[in-house]
Amino acid sequence: MSKRGDFSPTLRNRFAWIRIYLREDEGVTAEKHLERITMITARLVLCALCLMLLGCSDQKAKELFETAAFEENQGNVPHAKQLYQELVNLYPSTKVAEIARTRLVDLDSRK
């Protein structure tokens, strides 16, 4: 069985994996390998957080739009306009921001 045959990717085995890898890559220190693995891990975590935030922003934009539409339906037009404008300012690249812009133009033309 090879040295890597019983390797399970856990945090505890991380340093053992580095030691095994060093035997194949002579001349590179364990600190350099650890630094590289740490940087890769940090980048992956950062990417995951960014994706989560992007997903959350669409959800928050939809919630804000629903609140603005509710206010408009209740006849509270000034508050609805304020919420639509906030949505356009905070989430300008979302689909609901386009709808909010349209609603703002429509509400402004009703005066």
C-alpha positions in Angstrom: 0.0 0.0 0.0 1.3 3.5 -0.8 2.0 6.1 1.8 -1.2 8.0 0.8 -3.4 4.9 0.7 -4.9 5.5 4.2 -4.9 9.3 4.0 -8.2 10.9 5.1 -8.4 14.6 4.5 -8.8 15.8 8.1 -7.2 18.8 9.8 -5.3 16.5 12.0 -3.7 14.7 9.1 -2.8 18.0 7.3 0.7 18.1 8.7 1.3 14.4 8.1 0.3 15.0 4.5 2.9 17.8 4.3 5.6 15.5 5.6 4.8 12.8 3.0 4.6 15.4 0.3 8.0 16.8 1.3 9.7 13.5 0.6 8.7 13.8 -3.0 9.5 17.5 -3.3 13.0 17.8 -1.9 14.3 21.3 -1.3 10.9 22.9 -0.3 10.4 23.5 3.4 7.4 22.5 5.4 6.8 26.1 6.2 6.4 27.0 2.5 4.0 24.1 2.0 2.0 25.1 5.0 1.9 28.7 3.8 0.7 27.7 0.4 -2.0 25.4 1.8 -3.1 28.2 4.2 -3.3 30.7 1.3 -5.3 28.3 -0.8 -7.7 27.6 2.1 -8.1 31.3 2.8 -8.9 32.0 -0.9 -11.5 29.2 -0.9 -13.1 30.6 2.2 -13.2 34.1 0.8 -14.8 32.8 -2.4 -17.4 31.0 -0.4 -18.2 34.0 1.6 -18.5 36.2 -1.5 -20.9 33.7 -3.1 -23.0 33.6 0.1 -23.1 37.4 0.2 -24.2 37.6 -3.4 -26.9 35.1 -2.8 -28.0 37.0 0.3 -28.1 40.4 -1.5 -30.7 39.1 -4.0 -32.8 37.8 -1.1 -32.6 41.0 0.8 -33.4 43.0 -2.4 -36.5 40.8 -2.9 -37.6 41.3 0.7 -37.2 45.1 0.4 -39.1 45.1 -2.9 -42.0 43.1 -1.3 -42.1 45.6 1.6 -42.2 48.5 -0.8 -45.0 46.9 -2.9 -47.0 46.2 0.3 -46.6 49.9 1.4 -47.7 51.0 -2.1 -50.8 48.7 -1.9 -51.7 50.1 1.5 -51.6 53.6 0.1 -48.5 54.7 1.8 -46.9 56.0 -1.4 -44.2 58.2 0.2 -42.8 55.3 2.2 -43.1 53.0 -0.8 -41.1 55.5 -2.9 -38.5 55.7 -0.2 -38.1 51.9 -0.1 -38.0 51.6 -3.8 -35.2 54.3 -3.9 -33.3 52.5 -1.2 -33.5 49.2 -3.1 -32.2 50.9 -6.3 -29.3 52.5 -4.3 -28.3 49.3 -2.3 -28.9 46.7 -5.0 -28.6 48.4 -8.4 -27.6 45.4 -10.5 -30.5 43.1 -9.4 -33.6 42.4 -11.4 -35.9 43.8 -8.7 -34.0 47.1 -8.9 -35.1 47.4 -12.5 -38.7 46.9 -11.5 -38.3 49.3 -8.6 -37.0 52.0 -11.0 -40.1 51.4 -13.2 -42.3 51.7 -10.1 -40.6 55.0 -9.1 -41.1 56.5 -12.5 -44.8 55.4 -12.4 -45.4 56.8 -8.9 -43.7 60.1 -9.9 -45.9 60.4 -13.0 -49.1 60.0 -10.9 -48.5 63.4 -9.1 
